[in-house]
């Protein structure tokens, strides 16, 4: 089963670092929702070749995240922003100020 949310984030953050061919395959498989067989038929290669190339692209994206951590930082900021909104809605100014300071420090 495709992990669309995670792959979409990985591709959004790091897709430009992939080769053009890897980008094409990832777009076809994840964004256009084509099957491996459909992609293979269009490209004149085997289904296994497409599978291997996609797996290598996925591994490269995961490695970029492991080394750079942009998605982890993005999710942390999103969490702080959600907590900040809640604090502002409740009128909890000290917590809101603390969260703003945390976000500034990042």
Phi and psi restraints in degrees (range 20) as a CNS / XPLOR table:
assign (resid 1 and name C) (resid 2 and name N)
       (resid 2 and name CA) (resid 2 and name C) 1.0 -76.4 20.0 2
assign (resid 2 and name N) (resid 2 and name CA)
       (resid 2 and name C) (resid 3 and name N) 1.0 135.2 20.0 2
assign (resid 2 and name C) (resid 3 and name N)
       (resid 3 and name CA) (resid 3 and name C) 1.0 -94.4 20.0 2
assign (resid 3 and name N) (resid 3 and name CA)
       (resid 3 and name C) (resid 4 and name N) 1.0 78.3 20.0 2
assign (resid 3 and name C) (resid 4 and name N)
       (resid 4 and name CA) (resid 4 and name C) 1.0 -62.8 20.0 2
assign (resid 4 and name N) (resid 4 and name CA)
       (resid 4 and name C) (resid 5 and name N) 1.0 -45.6 20.0 2
assign (resid 4 and name C) (resid 5 and name N)
       (resid 5 and name CA) (resid 5 and name C) 1.0 -61.1 20.0 2
assign (resid 5 and name N) (resid 5 and name CA)
       (resid 5 and name C) (resid 6 and name N) 1.0 -49.2 20.0 2
assign (resid 5 and name C) (resid 6 and name N)
       (resid 6 and name CA) (resid 6 and name C) 1.0 -65.6 20.0 2
assign (resid 6 and name N) (resid 6 and name CA)
       (resid 6 and name C) (resid 7 and name N) 1.0 -44.5 20.0 2
assign (resid 6 and name C) (resid 7 and name N)
       (resid 7 and name CA) (resid 7 and name C) 1.0 -65.8 20.0 2
assign (resid 7 and name N) (resid 7 and name CA)
       (resid 7 and name C) (resid 8 and name N) 1.0 -36.5 20.0 2
assign (resid 7 and name C) (resid 8 and name N)
       (resid 8 and name CA) (resid 8 and name C) 1.0 -61.9 20.0 2
assign (resid 8 and name N) (resid 8 and name CA)
       (resid 8 and name C) (resid 9 and name N) 1.0 -43.7 20.0 2
assign (resid 8 and name C) (resid 9 and name N)
       (resid 9 and name CA) (resid 9 and name C) 1.0 -64.6 20.0 2
assign (resid 9 and name N) (resid 9 and name CA)
       (resid 9 and name C) (resid 10 and name N) 1.0 -46.4 20.0 2
assign (resid 9 and name C) (resid 10 and name N)
       (resid 10 and name CA) (resid 10 and name C) 1.0 -58.1 20.0 2
assign (resid 10 and name N) (resid 10 and name CA)
       (resid 10 and name C) (resid 11 and name N) 1.0 -44.3 20.0 2
assign (resid 10 and name C) (resid 11 and name N)
       (resid 11 and name CA) (resid 11 and name C) 1.0 -68.0 20.0 2
assign (resid 11 and name N) (resid 11 and name CA)
       (resid 11 and name C) (resid 12 and name N) 1.0 -41.0 20.0 2
assign (resid 11 and name C) (resid 12 and name N)
       (resid 12 and name CA) (resid 12 and name C) 1.0 -60.7 20.0 2
assign (resid 12 and name N) (resid 12 and name CA)
       (resid 12 and name C) (resid 13 and name N) 1.0 -41.9 20.0 2
assign (resid 12 and name C) (resid 13 and name N)
       (resid 13 and name CA) (resid 13 and name C) 1.0 -79.4 20.0 2
assign (resid 13 and name N) (resid 13 and name CA)
       (resid 13 and name C) (resid 14 and name N) 1.0 -39.0 20.0 2
assign (resid 13 and name C) (resid 14 and name N)
       (resid 14 and name CA) (resid 14 and name C) 1.0 -123.5 20.0 2
assign (resid 14 and name N) (resid 14 and name CA)
       (resid 14 and name C) (resid 15 and name N) 1.0 0.4 20.0 2
assign (resid 14 and name C) (resid 15 and name N)
       (resid 15 and name CA) (resid 15 and name C) 1.0 -55.9 20.0 2
assign (resid 15 and name N) (resid 15 and name CA)
       (resid 15 and name C) (resid 16 and name N) 1.0 -34.6 20.0 2
assign (resid 15 and name C) (resid 16 and name N)
       (resid 16 and name CA) (resid 16 and name C) 1.0 -65.4 20.0 2
assign (resid 16 and name N) (resid 16 and name CA)
       (resid 16 and name C) (resid 17 and name N) 1.0 -16.2 20.0 2
assign (resid 16 and name C) (resid 17 and name N)
       (resid 17 and name CA) (resid 17 and name C) 1.0 -84.8 20.0 2
assign (resid 17 and name N) (resid 17 and name CA)
       (resid 17 and name C) (resid 18 and name N) 1.0 -10.5 20.0 2
assign (resid 17 and name C) (resid 18 and name N)
       (resid 18 and name CA) (resid 18 and name C) 1.0 -79.6 20.0 2
assign (resid 18 and name N) (resid 18 and name CA)
       (resid 18 and name C) (resid 19 and name N) 1.0 162.1 20.0 2
assign (resid 18 and name C) (resid 19 and name N)
       (resid 19 and name CA) (resid 19 and name C) 1.0 -68.0 20.0 2
assign (resid 19 and name N) (resid 19 and name CA)
       (resid 19 and name C) (resid 20 and name N) 1.0 162.7 20.0 2
assign (resid 19 and name C) (resid 20 and name N)
       (resid 20 and name CA) (resid 20 and name C) 1.0 -58.8 20.0 2
assign (resid 20 and name N) (resid 20 and name CA)
       (resid 20 and name C) (resid 21 and name N) 1.0 -42.6 20.0 2
assign (resid 20 and name C) (resid 21 and name N)
       (resid 21 and name CA) (resid 21 and name C) 1.0 -62.6 20.0 2
assign (resid 21 and name N) (resid 21 and name CA)
       (resid 21 and name C) (resid 22 and name N) 1.0 -44.2 20.0 2
assign (resid 21 and name C) (resid 22 and name N)
       (resid 22 and name CA) (resid 22 and name C) 1.0 -62.5 20.0 2
assign (resid 22 and name N) (resid 22 and name CA)
       (resid 22 and name C) (resid 23 and name N) 1.0 -40.1 20.0 2
assign (resid 22 and name C) (resid 23 and name N)
       (resid 23 and name CA) (resid 23 and name C) 1.0 -61.7 20.0 2
assign (resid 23 and name N) (resid 23 and name CA)
       (resid 23 and name C) (resid 24 and name N) 1.0 -44.4 20.0 2
assign (resid 23 and name C) (resid 24 and name N)
       (resid 24 and name CA) (resid 24 and name C) 1.0 -60.5 20.0 2
assign (resid 24 and name N) (resid 24 and name CA)
       (resid 24 and name C) (resid 25 and name N) 1.0 -45.4 20.0 2
assign (resid 24 and name C) (resid 25 and name N)
       (resid 25 and name CA) (resid 25 and name C) 1.0 -66.3 20.0 2
assign (resid 25 and name N) (resid 25 and name CA)
       (resid 25 and name C) (resid 26 and name N) 1.0 -43.0 20.0 2
assign (resid 25 and name C) (resid 26 and name N)
       (resid 26 and name CA) (resid 26 and name C) 1.0 -63.9 20.0 2
assign (resid 26 and name N) (resid 26 and name CA)
       (resid 26 and name C) (resid 27 and name N) 1.0 -40.3 20.0 2
assign (resid 26 and name C) (resid 27 and name N)
       (resid 27 and name CA) (resid 27 and name C) 1.0 -64.9 20.0 2
assign (resid 27 and name N) (resid 27 and name CA)
       (resid 27 and name C) (resid 28 and name N) 1.0 -43.9 20.0 2
assign (resid 27 and name C) (resid 28 and name N)
       (resid 28 and name CA) (resid 28 and name C) 1.0 -63.6 20.0 2
assign (resid 28 and name N) (resid 28 and name CA)
       (resid 28 and name C) (resid 29 and name N) 1.0 -43.7 20.0 2
assign (resid 28 and name C) (resid 29 and name N)
       (resid 29 and name CA) (resid 29 and name C) 1.0 -76.3 20.0 2
assign (resid 29 and name N) (resid 29 and name CA)
       (resid 29 and name C) (resid 30 and name N) 1.0 -46.5 20.0 2
assign (resid 29 and name C) (resid 30 and name N)
       (resid 30 and name CA) (resid 30 and name C) 1.0 -92.7 20.0 2
assign (resid 30 and name N) (resid 30 and name CA)
       (resid 30 and name C) (resid 31 and name N) 1.0 -41.6 20.0 2
assign (resid 30 and name C) (resid 31 and name N)
       (resid 31 and name CA) (resid 31 and name C) 1.0 -86.9 20.0 2
assign (resid 31 and name N) (resid 31 and name CA)
       (resid 31 and name C) (resid 32 and name N) 1.0 -40.6 20.0 2
assign (resid 31 and name C) (resid 32 and name N)
       (resid 32 and name CA) (resid 32 and name C) 1.0 -90.2 20.0 2
assign (resid 32 and name N) (resid 32 and name CA)
       (resid 32 and name C) (resid 33 and name N) 1.0 -8.5 20.0 2
assign (resid 32 and name C) (resid 33 and name N)
       (resid 33 and name CA) (resid 33 and name C) 1.0 57.9 20.0 2
assign (resid 33 and name N) (resid 33 and name CA)
       (resid 33 and name C) (resid 34 and name N) 1.0 36.9 20.0 2
assign (resid 33 and name C) (resid 34 and name N)
       (resid 34 and name CA) (resid 34 and name C) 1.0 -81.4 20.0 2
assign (resid 34 and name N) (resid 34 and name CA)
       (resid 34 and name C) (resid 35 and name N) 1.0 149.0 20.0 2
assign (resid 34 and name C) (resid 35 and name N)
       (resid 35 and name CA) (resid 35 and name C) 1.0 -77.8 20.0 2
assign (resid 35 and name N) (resid 35 and name CA)
       (resid 35 and name C) (resid 36 and name N) 1.0 164.9 20.0 2
assign (resid 35 and name C) (resid 36 and name N)
       (resid 36 and name CA) (resid 36 and name C) 1.0 -59.8 20.0 2
assign (resid 36 and name N) (resid 36 and name CA)
       (resid 36 and name C) (resid 37 and name N) 1.0 -40.1 20.0 2
assign (resid 36 and name C) (resid 37 and name N)
       (resid 37 and name CA) (resid 37 and name C) 1.0 -64.3 20.0 2
assign (resid 37 and name N) (resid 37 and name CA)
       (resid 37 and name C) (resid 38 and name N) 1.0 -41.0 20.0 2
assign (resid 37 and name C) (resid 38 and name N)
       (resid 38 and name CA) (resid 38 and name C) 1.0 -64.3 20.0 2
assign (resid 38 and name N) (resid 38 and name CA)
       (resid 38 and name C) (resid 39 and name N) 1.0 -44.2 20.0 2
assign (resid 38 and name C) (resid 39 and name N)
       (resid 39 and name CA) (resid 39 and name C) 1.0 -63.5 20.0 2
assign (resid 39 and name N) (resid 39 and name CA)
       (resid 39 and name C) (resid 40 and name N) 1.0 -43.2 20.0 2
assign (resid 39 and name C) (resid 40 and name N)
       (resid 40 and name CA) (resid 40 and name C) 1.0 -61.8 20.0 2
assign (resid 40 and name N) (resid 40 and name CA)
       (resid 40 and name C) (resid 41 and name N) 1.0 -43.2 20.0 2
assign (resid 40 and name C) (resid 41 and name N)
       (resid 41 and name CA) (resid 41 and name C) 1.0 -62.2 20.0 2
assign (resid 41 and name N) (resid 41 and name CA)
       (resid 41 and name C) (resid 42 and name N) 1.0 -41.1 20.0 2
assign (resid 41 and name C) (resid 42 and name N)
       (resid 42 and name CA) (resid 42 and name C) 1.0 -68.1 20.0 2
assign (resid 42 and name N) (resid 42 and name CA)
       (resid 42 and name C) (resid 43 and name N) 1.0 -34.3 20.0 2
assign (resid 42 and name C) (resid 43 and name N)
       (resid 43 and name CA) (resid 43 and name C) 1.0 -93.0 20.0 2
assign (resid 43 and name N) (resid 43 and name CA)
       (resid 43 and name C) (resid 44 and name N) 1.0 -6.5 20.0 2
assign (resid 43 and name C) (resid 44 and name N)
       (resid 44 and name CA) (resid 44 and name C) 1.0 69.0 20.0 2
assign (resid 44 and name N) (resid 44 and name CA)
       (resid 44 and name C) (resid 45 and name N) 1.0 30.4 20.0 2
assign (resid 44 and name C) (resid 45 and name N)
       (resid 45 and name CA) (resid 45 and name C) 1.0 -125.8 20.0 2
assign (resid 45 and name N) (resid 45 and name CA)
       (resid 45 and name C) (resid 46 and name N) 1.0 174.9 20.0 2
assign (resid 45 and name C) (resid 46 and name N)
       (resid 46 and name CA) (resid 46 and name C) 1.0 -78.9 20.0 2
assign (resid 46 and name N) (resid 46 and name CA)
       (resid 46 and name C) (resid 47 and name N) 1.0 157.5 20.0 2
assign (resid 46 and name C) (resid 47 and name N)
       (resid 47 and name CA) (resid 47 and name C) 1.0 -59.7 20.0 2
assign (resid 47 and name N) (resid 47 and name CA)
       (resid 47 and name C) (resid 48 and name N) 1.0 -39.9 20.0 2
assign (resid 47 and name C) (resid 48 and name N)
       (resid 48 and name CA) (resid 48 and name C) 1.0 -63.5 20.0 2
assign (resid 48 and name N) (resid 48 and name CA)
       (resid 48 and name C) (resid 49 and name N) 1.0 -38.2 20.0 2
assign (resid 48 and name C) (resid 49 and name N)
       (resid 49 and name CA) (resid 49 and name C) 1.0 -63.7 20.0 2
assign (resid 49 and name N) (resid 49 and name CA)
       (resid 49 and name C) (resid 50 and name N) 1.0 -42.7 20.0 2
assign (resid 49 and name C) (resid 50 and name N)
       (resid 50 and name CA) (resid 50 and name C) 1.0 -63.3 20.0 2
assign (resid 50 and name N) (resid 50 and name CA)
       (resid 50 and name C) (resid 51 and name N) 1.0 -45.4 20.0 2
assign (resid 50 and name C) (resid 51 and name N)
       (resid 51 and name CA) (resid 51 and name C) 1.0 -57.4 20.0 2
assign (resid 51 and name N) (resid 51 and name CA)
       (resid 51 and name C) (resid 52 and name N) 1.0 -47.9 20.0 2
assign (resid 51 and name C) (resid 52 and name N)
       (resid 52 and name CA) (resid 52 and name C) 1.0 -62.0 20.0 2
assign (resid 52 and name N) (resid 52 and name CA)
       (resid 52 and name C) (resid 53 and name N) 1.0 -43.0 20.0 2
assign (resid 52 and name C) (resid 53 and name N)
       (resid 53 and name CA) (resid 53 and name C) 1.0 -65.3 20.0 2
assign (resid 53 and name N) (resid 53 and name CA)
       (resid 53 and name C) (resid 54 and name N) 1.0 -40.2 20.0 2
assign (resid 53 and name C) (resid 54 and name N)
       (resid 54 and name CA) (resid 54 and name C) 1.0 -65.9 20.0 2
assign (resid 54 and name N) (resid 54 and name CA)
       (resid 54 and name C) (resid 55 and name N) 1.0 -43.1 20.0 2
assign (resid 54 and name C) (resid 55 and name N)
       (resid 55 and name CA) (resid 55 and name C) 1.0 -62.0 20.0 2
assign (resid 55 and name N) (resid 55 and name CA)
       (resid 55 and name C) (resid 56 and name N) 1.0 -38.6 20.0 2
assign (resid 55 and name C) (resid 56 and name N)
       (resid 56 and name CA) (resid 56 and name C) 1.0 -66.6 20.0 2
assign (resid 56 and name N) (resid 56 and name CA)
       (resid 56 and name C) (resid 57 and name N) 1.0 -39.0 20.0 2
assign (resid 56 and name C) (resid 57 and name N)
       (resid 57 and name CA) (resid 57 and name C) 1.0 -65.8 20.0 2
assign (resid 57 and name N) (resid 57 and name CA)
       (resid 57 and name C) (resid 58 and name N) 1.0 -42.6 20.0 2
assign (resid 57 and name C) (resid 58 and name N)
       (resid 58 and name CA) (resid 58 and name C) 1.0 -61.1 20.0 2
assign (resid 58 and name N) (resid 58 and name CA)
       (resid 58 and name C) (resid 59 and name N) 1.0 -42.1 20.0 2
assign (resid 58 and name C) (resid 59 and name N)
       (resid 59 and name CA) (resid 59 and name C) 1.0 -64.3 20.0 2
assign (resid 59 and name N) (resid 59 and name CA)
       (resid 59 and name C) (resid 60 and name N) 1.0 -39.7 20.0 2
assign (resid 59 and name C) (resid 60 and name N)
       (resid 60 and name CA) (resid 60 and name C) 1.0 -63.6 20.0 2
assign (resid 60 and name N) (resid 60 and name CA)
       (resid 60 and name C) (resid 61 and name N) 1.0 -43.5 20.0 2
assign (resid 60 and name C) (resid 61 and name N)
       (resid 61 and name CA) (resid 61 and name C) 1.0 -62.1 20.0 2
assign (resid 61 and name N) (resid 61 and name CA)
       (resid 61 and name C) (resid 62 and name N) 1.0 -43.6 20.0 2
assign (resid 61 and name C) (resid 62 and name N)
       (resid 62 and name CA) (resid 62 and name C) 1.0 -63.3 20.0 2
assign (resid 62 and name N) (resid 62 and name CA)
       (resid 62 and name C) (resid 63 and name N) 1.0 -37.7 20.0 2
assign (resid 62 and name C) (resid 63 and name N)
       (resid 63 and name CA) (resid 63 and name C) 1.0 -67.4 20.0 2
assign (resid 63 and name N) (resid 63 and name CA)
       (resid 63 and name C) (resid 64 and name N) 1.0 -39.7 20.0 2
assign (resid 63 and name C) (resid 64 and name N)
       (resid 64 and name CA) (resid 64 and name C) 1.0 -60.0 20.0 2
assign (resid 64 and name N) (resid 64 and name CA)
       (resid 64 and name C) (resid 65 and name N) 1.0 -43.7 20.0 2
assign (resid 64 and name C) (resid 65 and name N)
       (resid 65 and name CA) (resid 65 and name C) 1.0 -65.4 20.0 2
assign (resid 65 and name N) (resid 65 and name CA)
       (resid 65 and name C) (resid 66 and name N) 1.0 -41.0 20.0 2
assign (resid 65 and name C) (resid 66 and name N)
       (resid 66 and name CA) (resid 66 and name C) 1.0 -60.0 20.0 2
assign (resid 66 and name N) (resid 66 and name CA)
       (resid 66 and name C) (resid 67 and name N) 1.0 -40.7 20.0 2
assign (resid 66 and name C) (resid 67 and name N)
       (resid 67 and name CA) (resid 67 and name C) 1.0 -81.3 20.0 2
assign (resid 67 and name N) (resid 67 and name CA)
       (resid 67 and name C) (resid 68 and name N) 1.0 -37.5 20.0 2
assign (resid 67 and name C) (resid 68 and name N)
       (resid 68 and name CA) (resid 68 and name C) 1.0 -99.9 20.0 2
assign (resid 68 and name N) (resid 68 and name CA)
       (resid 68 and name C) (resid 69 and name N) 1.0 -34.5 20.0 2
assign (resid 68 and name C) (resid 69 and name N)
       (resid 69 and name CA) (resid 69 and name C) 1.0 68.9 20.0 2
assign (resid 69 and name N) (resid 69 and name CA)
       (resid 69 and name C) (resid 70 and name N) 1.0 24.3 20.0 2
assign (resid 69 and name C) (resid 70 and name N)
       (resid 70 and name CA) (resid 70 and name C) 1.0 -65.6 20.0 2
assign (resid 70 and name N) (resid 70 and name CA)
       (resid 70 and name C) (resid 71 and name N) 1.0 -37.4 20.0 2
assign (resid 70 and name C) (resid 71 and name N)
       (resid 71 and name CA) (resid 71 and name C) 1.0 -69.8 20.0 2
assign (resid 71 and name N) (resid 71 and name CA)
       (resid 71 and name C) (resid 72 and name N) 1.0 -41.4 20.0 2
assign (resid 71 and name C) (resid 72 and name N)
       (resid 72 and name CA) (resid 72 and name C) 1.0 -57.9 20.0 2
assign (resid 72 and name N) (resid 72 and name CA)
       (resid 72 and name C) (resid 73 and name N) 1.0 -46.7 20.0 2
assign (resid 72 and name C) (resid 73 and name N)
       (resid 73 and name CA) (resid 73 and name C) 1.0 -63.5 20.0 2
assign (resid 73 and name N) (resid 73 and name CA)
       (resid 73 and name C) (resid 74 and name N) 1.0 -40.8 20.0 2
assign (resid 73 and name C) (resid 74 and name N)
       (resid 74 and name CA) (resid 74 and name C) 1.0 -60.1 20.0 2
assign (resid 74 and name N) (resid 74 and name CA)
       (resid 74 and name C) (resid 75 and name N) 1.0 -46.5 20.0 2
assign (resid 74 and name C) (resid 75 and name N)
       (resid 75 and name CA) (resid 75 and name C) 1.0 -64.9 20.0 2
assign (resid 75 and name N) (resid 75 and name CA)
       (resid 75 and name C) (resid 76 and name N) 1.0 -38.0 20.0 2
assign (resid 75 and name C) (resid 76 and name N)
       (resid 76 and name CA) (resid 76 and name C) 1.0 -62.5 20.0 2
assign (resid 76 and name N) (resid 76 and name CA)
       (resid 76 and name C) (resid 77 and name N) 1.0 -44.6 20.0 2
assign (resid 76 and name C) (resid 77 and name N)
       (resid 77 and name CA) (resid 77 and name C) 1.0 -63.1 20.0 2
assign (resid 77 and name N) (resid 77 and name CA)
       (resid 77 and name C) (resid 78 and name N) 1.0 -41.9 20.0 2
assign (resid 77 and name C) (resid 78 and name N)
       (resid 78 and name CA) (resid 78 and name C) 1.0 -61.0 20.0 2
assign (resid 78 and name N) (resid 78 and name CA)
       (resid 78 and name C) (resid 79 and name N) 1.0 -40.3 20.0 2
assign (resid 78 and name C) (resid 79 and name N)
       (resid 79 and name CA) (resid 79 and name C) 1.0 -64.0 20.0 2
assign (resid 79 and name N) (resid 79 and name CA)
       (resid 79 and name C) (resid 80 and name N) 1.0 -44.8 20.0 2
assign (resid 79 and name C) (resid 80 and name N)
       (resid 80 and name CA) (resid 80 and name C) 1.0 -63.3 20.0 2
assign (resid 80 and name N) (resid 80 and name CA)
       (resid 80 and name C) (resid 81 and name N) 1.0 -40.0 20.0 2
assign (resid 80 and name C) (resid 81 and name N)
       (resid 81 and name CA) (resid 81 and name C) 1.0 -64.8 20.0 2
assign (resid 81 and name N) (resid 81 and name CA)
       (resid 81 and name C) (resid 82 and name N) 1.0 -40.0 20.0 2
assign (resid 81 and name C) (resid 82 and name N)
       (resid 82 and name CA) (resid 82 and name C) 1.0 -63.5 20.0 2
assign (resid 82 and name N) (resid 82 and name CA)
       (resid 82 and name C) (resid 83 and name N) 1.0 -42.9 20.0 2
assign (resid 82 and name C) (resid 83 and name N)
       (resid 83 and name CA) (resid 83 and name C) 1.0 -65.6 20.0 2
assign (resid 83 and name N) (resid 83 and name CA)
       (resid 83 and name C) (resid 84 and name N) 1.0 -36.6 20.0 2
assign (resid 83 and name C) (resid 84 and name N)
       (resid 84 and name CA) (resid 84 and name C) 1.0 -63.3 20.0 2
assign (resid 84 and name N) (resid 84 and name CA)
       (resid 84 and name C) (resid 85 and name N) 1.0 -45.6 20.0 2
assign (resid 84 and name C) (resid 85 and name N)
       (resid 85 and name CA) (resid 85 and name C) 1.0 -58.7 20.0 2
assign (resid 85 and name N) (resid 85 and name CA)
       (resid 85 and name C) (resid 86 and name N) 1.0 -43.6 20.0 2
assign (resid 85 and name C) (resid 86 and name N)
       (resid 86 and name CA) (resid 86 and name C) 1.0 -63.0 20.0 2
assign (resid 86 and name N) (resid 86 and name CA)
       (resid 86 and name C) (resid 87 and name N) 1.0 -43.3 20.0 2
assign (resid 86 and name C) (resid 87 and name N)
       (resid 87 and name CA) (resid 87 and name C) 1.0 -62.8 20.0 2
assign (resid 87 and name N) (resid 87 and name CA)
       (resid 87 and name C) (resid 88 and name N) 1.0 -41.6 20.0 2
assign (resid 87 and name C) (resid 88 and name N)
       (resid 88 and name CA) (resid 88 and name C) 1.0 -66.3 20.0 2
assign (resid 88 and name N) (resid 88 and name CA)
       (resid 88 and name C) (resid 89 and name N) 1.0 -39.9 20.0 2
assign (resid 88 and name C) (resid 89 and name N)
       (resid 89 and name CA) (resid 89 and name C) 1.0 -62.4 20.0 2
assign (resid 89 and name N) (resid 89 and name CA)
       (resid 89 and name C) (resid 90 and name N) 1.0 -35.2 20.0 2
assign (resid 89 and name C) (resid 90 and name N)
       (resid 90 and name CA) (resid 90 and name C) 1.0 -83.9 20.0 2
assign (resid 90 and name N) (resid 90 and name CA)
       (resid 90 and name C) (resid 91 and name N) 1.0 -10.4 20.0 2
assign (resid 90 and name C) (resid 91 and name N)
       (resid 91 and name CA) (resid 91 and name C) 1.0 77.1 20.0 2
assign (resid 91 and name N) (resid 91 and name CA)
       (resid 91 and name C) (resid 92 and name N) 1.0 22.3 20.0 2
assign (resid 91 and name C) (resid 92 and name N)
       (resid 92 and name CA) (resid 92 and name C) 1.0 -87.1 20.0 2
assign (resid 92 and name N) (resid 92 and name CA)
       (resid 92 and name C) (resid 93 and name N) 1.0 82.3 20.0 2
assign (resid 92 and name C) (resid 93 and name N)
       (resid 93 and name CA) (resid 93 and name C) 1.0 -63.7 20.0 2
assign (resid 93 and name N) (resid 93 and name CA)
       (resid 93 and name C) (resid 94 and name N) 1.0 -41.1 20.0 2
assign (resid 93 and name C) (resid 94 and name N)
       (resid 94 and name CA) (resid 94 and name C) 1.0 -60.9 20.0 2
assign (resid 94 and name N) (resid 94 and name CA)
       (resid 94 and name C) (resid 95 and name N) 1.0 -42.9 20.0 2
assign (resid 94 and name C) (resid 95 and name N)
       (resid 95 and name CA) (resid 95 and name C) 1.0 -66.1 20.0 2
assign (resid 95 and name N) (resid 95 and name CA)
       (resid 95 and name C) (resid 96 and name N) 1.0 -41.7 20.0 2
assign (resid 95 and name C) (resid 96 and name N)
       (resid 96 and name CA) (resid 96 and name C) 1.0 -59.8 20.0 2
assign (resid 96 and name N) (resid 96 and name CA)
       (resid 96 and name C) (resid 97 and name N) 1.0 -45.2 20.0 2
assign (resid 96 and name C) (resid 97 and name N)
       (resid 97 and name CA) (resid 97 and name C) 1.0 -61.7 20.0 2
assign (resid 97 and name N) (resid 97 and name CA)
       (resid 97 and name C) (resid 98 and name N) 1.0 -42.4 20.0 2
assign (resid 97 and name C) (resid 98 and name N)
       (resid 98 and name CA) (resid 98 and name C) 1.0 -61.4 20.0 2
assign (resid 98 and name N) (resid 98 and name CA)
       (resid 98 and name C) (resid 99 and name N) 1.0 -42.9 20.0 2
assign (resid 98 and name C) (resid 99 and name N)
       (resid 99 and name CA) (resid 99 and name C) 1.0 -67.7 20.0 2
assign (resid 99 and name N) (resid 99 and name CA)
       (resid 99 and name C) (resid 100 and name N) 1.0 -37.8 20.0 2
assign (resid 99 and name C) (resid 100 and name N)
       (resid 100 and name CA) (resid 100 and name C) 1.0 -61.9 20.0 2
assign (resid 100 and name N) (resid 100 and name CA)
       (resid 100 and name C) (resid 101 and name N) 1.0 -44.3 20.0 2
assign (resid 100 and name C) (resid 101 and name N)
       (resid 101 and name CA) (resid 101 and name C) 1.0 -61.6 20.0 2
assign (resid 101 and name N) (resid 101 and name CA)
       (resid 101 and name C) (resid 102 and name N) 1.0 -40.3 20.0 2
assign (resid 101 and name C) (resid 102 and name N)
       (resid 102 and name CA) (resid 102 and name C) 1.0 -62.4 20.0 2
assign (resid 102 and name N) (resid 102 and name CA)
       (resid 102 and name C) (resid 103 and name N) 1.0 -43.6 20.0 2
assign (resid 102 and name C) (resid 103 and name N)
       (resid 103 and name CA) (resid 103 and name C) 1.0 -65.8 20.0 2
assign (resid 103 and name N) (resid 103 and name CA)
       (resid 103 and name C) (resid 104 and name N) 1.0 -37.9 20.0 2
assign (resid 103 and name C) (resid 104 and name N)
       (resid 104 and name CA) (resid 104 and name C) 1.0 -63.5 20.0 2
assign (resid 104 and name N) (resid 104 and name CA)
       (resid 104 and name C) (resid 105 and name N) 1.0 -36.5 20.0 2
assign (resid 104 and name C) (resid 105 and name N)
       (resid 105 and name CA) (resid 105 and name C) 1.0 -72.3 20.0 2
assign (resid 105 and name N) (resid 105 and name CA)
       (resid 105 and name C) (resid 106 and name N) 1.0 -20.1 20.0 2
